[in-house]
Amino acid sequence: MGEPVRVAVQVNARLSFAELLGLLVHHGSLTVEELGEDAAVLGCLQFAVLNTDLWGMDRQAEKAMTVLASGRDDEYGRFVRAVAVAVTRVFGVSA
């Protein structure tokens, strides 16, 4: 037997700013440079959505929003803020 036949499916999801932020911060492989590329942000998000359950998505969103609100000025805090800017630019939503 050969490889199984695979078909493309499209799934619609409605994600909040916090969920987008959490997914991209915690499951992404984006670099700061790639945050300026819409296609890279979208590709990373697609991968993150496919690899995250709803419970994990909620936890990641909460953690990312806590860091964003804290104003941390270390590398992680600056990265979270950069991802937040990219989320607003690419998806048109903000915190």
C-alpha positions as CSV (number, residue, x, y, z in Angstrom):
1,M,0.0,0.0,0.0
2,G,1.1,3.5,-0.7
3,E,0.7,6.7,1.2
4,P,-2.8,7.5,2.4
5,V,-4.7,10.1,0.4
6,R,-4.8,13.4,2.2
7,V,-7.1,16.3,1.6
8,A,-6.8,19.9,2.6
9,V,-9.3,21.2,5.1
10,Q,-9.9,24.7,6.3
11,V,-10.8,25.5,9.9
12,N,-12.0,28.9,11.0
13,A,-11.1,30.1,14.5
14,R,-11.8,33.3,16.3
15,L,-8.9,34.3,18.4
16,S,-8.5,37.2,20.8
17,F,-5.5,39.5,21.0
18,A,-4.3,37.6,24.1
19,E,-4.7,34.2,22.4
20,L,-2.8,35.4,19.3
21,L,-0.1,36.9,21.5
22,G,0.3,33.7,23.6
23,L,0.4,31.4,20.6
24,L,3.1,33.4,18.9
25,V,5.2,34.0,21.9
26,H,5.1,30.5,23.3
27,H,4.8,28.2,20.4
28,G,6.4,30.2,17.7
29,S,9.9,30.0,16.3
30,L,9.8,33.6,15.2
31,T,12.8,35.8,15.5
32,V,12.5,39.5,16.1
33,E,13.5,40.1,12.5
34,E,10.7,37.8,11.2
35,L,8.1,39.7,13.2
36,G,8.2,42.3,10.4
37,E,7.1,39.7,7.8
38,D,3.4,39.1,7.7
39,A,3.8,35.8,6.0
40,A,6.2,34.6,8.7
41,V,3.8,35.6,11.5
42,L,0.8,33.9,9.8
43,G,2.8,30.7,9.2
44,C,4.0,30.6,12.8
45,L,0.4,31.1,14.0
46,Q,-0.9,28.3,11.8
47,F,1.7,25.9,13.3
48,A,1.0,27.1,16.8
49,V,-2.8,26.6,16.5
50,L,-2.4,23.1,15.2
51,N,-0.1,22.2,18.1
52,T,-1.9,23.7,21.0
53,D,-5.0,22.6,22.9
54,L,-7.5,25.1,24.3
55,W,-6.3,24.7,27.8
56,G,-2.8,25.4,26.8
57,M,-3.9,28.4,24.7
58,D,-5.6,30.0,27.7
59,R,-2.5,29.5,29.9
60,Q,-0.2,30.9,27.3
61,A,-2.5,33.9,26.7
62,E,-2.6,34.7,30.4
63,K,1.2,34.4,30.8
64,A,1.8,36.6,27.7
65,M,-0.6,39.3,28.8
66,T,0.9,39.3,32.3
67,V,4.3,39.9,30.9
68,L,2.9,42.6,28.5
69,A,1.2,44.4,31.3
70,S,4.2,44.2,33.6
71,G,6.4,46.4,31.4
72,R,9.3,44.0,31.9
73,D,12.4,45.4,30.2
74,D,14.4,42.2,29.8
75,E,14.8,40.3,26.6
76,Y,11.7,38.3,27.1
77,G,9.6,41.4,27.9
78,R,10.9,43.2,24.9
79,F,10.1,40.2,22.7
80,V,6.5,40.0,24.0
81,R,6.0,43.7,23.2
82,A,7.4,43.2,19.7
83,V,5.0,40.3,19.1
84,A,2.2,42.5,20.4
85,V,3.0,45.1,17.8
86,A,3.1,42.4,15.1
87,V,-0.2,41.0,16.2
88,T,-1.8,44.5,15.9
89,R,-0.2,45.1,12.5
90,V,-1.1,41.7,11.0
91,F,-4.5,41.1,12.5
92,G,-5.8,44.6,13.4
93,V,-6.5,43.8,17.0
94,S,-4.9,45.2,20.2
95,A,-4.9,44.7,23.9
